[in-house]
Amino acid sequence: MTVVSEDPMMRSLFLNLLIILLFFGSCNTKTKTVGSCGDGFLDPGEACDGSQMSATTCTELGYYEQTDTLTCRSDCTFDLTVCTGGRCGDGIIQAGDGEDCDGENLAGLTCDGLQLGGGILRCLDTCRWDLTGCELAARCGDGVVQPIAGEECEGADLDGATCVTLGYSQGSGSLGCSAGCEFDESACVPMSTNADLSSLTVSSGTLTPPFSAGTTSYSVMVPMEVTTLTVTATQADALASLEINPSQPMTLAMGGNPATVTVTAESGAQKVYSVVITRQTPADYESANIGTLKYVPAGTFQRDAMSTNLSTVSAFWMSQHEITRAQWTSVTQWADPSNVSYSSGAGDPVQMVNWYAAMAFCNKLSLREGLTPVYSVSGVNFTTLTYGQVPAGVDPTWDAVTVNWSANGYRLPTEMEWMWAAMGADSASPGATNTTGYLKAFSGSTGSNDIGDYVVFGYATSEIGATTTERSDPVGSKISNELGLYDMSGNVYEWIWDWYATVPAGSLTDYRGALPGSVRVGRGGAWSSGSNTCLMTYRKDYSPTSSFSSFGFRVVRY
């Protein structure tokens, strides 16, 4: 063991040597220089240094908004140009961000101005009022609602508020007050969005289709004797309101009479139900063989985009439905030619009928009802005509058919008659020229109703409302148009009298097509075709010998 001498001189020499060694040993120690911006370290006084950040968002720095990423400048301070919207401490009161005051900026208010008596009003570092210096300093539990202190309520005092005044449903429970003087909204419920009807009835006739809350378009047929009708509806939600237009009971004009039921949910959401009540005109005709023929009034309409292309037609009757398979066999005593694979039953439109056969049906029906046949074909006796005698190929003799336009028997409609009836004639404004009907997307269209409610169309397409069955539907399965005519668009195409040709320009009266021709006109679209074929202006041209599972017909008469 080393022993340090007790000699004072030796002890002094030893201590001096130790100090020298310590001094030289410390010469190689590296030290950190304070304030060296750019070295990648956060030194005292630096907000940032390169990627080293004391904060990463403007919110952390007290700002209310940020337009881009917060970055560090070369002088180790934040680039605050991206921080916007102000901040607590900038001397400006940002009321929209909940500031009452800012530093010395008290917005000119005092304790007295806040109805808190005398004293000194101050601002907290959080930019909210410091009311501790006011004589009547507000506090939760003092029995007085002090909104300036952030209180919403005090015990049973809700300051006039209810769940309803706070935007909740009238069906809510009671608004409460928490121990922290904030509203207790646990018993409040949101406003209802239910705008459905639970019932819809009419005082006469029957709704078609039957009422369902999810169905918004209906039609009703009433006889001529019904001059007034009442539409009655009940909202599914008692907190919803409803308005029926026109006011009820409503006076019925001849033809179509629209009514709407508008349901407004408590939340403001709306649903509109429409009902078209068709009062049968005194001229509607009842056939013992094919049922109702609707009266189509005389009138004038614009047939295309040219305002000078006007067509005038005389009044006529048109069968309410396309001729069915059952009516075909009953009237002609011939077999049903329809392809049953594309038909749901005998109540569907007859199809696989060529133009010659459709014309023959008209004469057969006229003879059966004691009316004067319209068509004459040289050498053909329509009383004894069999289906096998109807041409299956082009036949010049049948193509040369003559027409007695003054006869009262049944016939195929002319193209102008069909178009006039399909657009609803003058039902929108009786007696006026219809200048917009040619623009309709389908027969019965109002511009806002759904095509699927009126038309059987579009099998195998992805169109909204298209049929999902590869066949026709029974006639009248959809809603009628304004005249009470069903399936004027869709189900099956309909044979027209006219030869297919360009319609002359200008005004035309009872235009019956060009003569002669090689192909006849088909109108209306079918279950197998897209919605574009339902347009009022859409035309098909086919040989009179053509027969398809998508082609049928309806009849008219004077």
Helices and strands as residue ranges (DSSP letters): H 8-25, G 26-28, E 48-49, E 52-53, G 59-61, E 63-66, G 80-82, E 83-87, G 95-97, E 122-123, E 129-130, G 147-149, E 176-177, E 183-184, E 197-202, E 217-222, E 228-229, E 231-235, E 241-245, E 250-251, E 255-264, E 270-279, E 285-287, E 291-296, E 299-302, E 310-313, E 316-319, H 325-332, G 340-342, H 355-368, E 375-376, G 387-389, H 396-399, E 402-403, E 410-411, H 415-422, G 437-439, G 451-453, E 493-499, E 508-509, E 520-523, G 531-534, E 540-542, E 551-552, E 556-557
